Amino acid sequence: VKVVCSDCTDIKFLRPEDDLFLAGEIAHYAYYISEGCFEYVQSPMFAMVDEEITKNVAHGVWVCEAALWCEWRHAGDMRATTSCK
């Protein structure tokens, strides 16, 4: 288990305005937001939405879990609004 955890995890540090991922990119990872806040934006070009939708994402949540079990493309942009980890 120790090898799996060390080989399959990483820590990213982001500054405000840094992108975690962009719509249309292949999702290679699931992320756990341990600190900070993000803004997630979906547009009709990449997601099944009629108009642009913006959601605030705070620490303590998982995002992109689908990347763990299937080929997935991001349906929106995830951008840091604060310093994040």
Residue pairs with C-beta under 8 A, 6 or more apart in sequence:
11 85
12 20
12 31
12 84
12 85
13 83
13 84
13 85
14 20
14 36
14 80
14 83
14 84
14 85
15 80
15 83
16 80
16 81
16 82
16 83
17 79
17 80
18 79
18 80
18 84
19 77
19 78
19 79
19 80
20 31
20 38
20 78
20 79
20 80
20 84
21 27
21 64
21 74
21 77
21 78
22 74
22 77
23 42
23 43
23 45
23 46
23 47
23 74
23 75
23 76
23 77
24 46
24 73
24 74
25 73
25 74
26 71
26 72
26 73
26 74
27 64
27 66
27 67
27 72
27 73
27 74
28 67
29 64
29 67
30 62
30 63
30 64
30 65
30 66
30 67
30 68
31 62
31 63
31 64
32 61
32 62
33 57
33 58
33 59
33 60
33 61
33 62
33 63
33 84
34 59
34 60
34 85
35 59
35 83
35 84
35 85
36 59
36 80
36 81
36 82
36 83
36 84
36 85
37 56
37 57
37 58
37 59
37 80
37 81
37 82
37 84
38 56
38 57
38 78
38 79
38 80
38 81
38 84
39 54
39 55
39 56
39 57
39 78
39 79
39 81
40 54
40 55
40 56
40 57
40 63
40 76
40 77
40 78
41 52
41 53
41 54
41 55
41 76
41 77
41 79
42 49
42 52
42 53
42 75
42 76
43 49
43 52
43 76
44 50
44 51
44 52
46 73
46 74
46 75
46 76
47 53
47 75
47 76
48 75
53 76
56 81
57 63
57 78
59 84
63 78
64 72
64 74
66 72
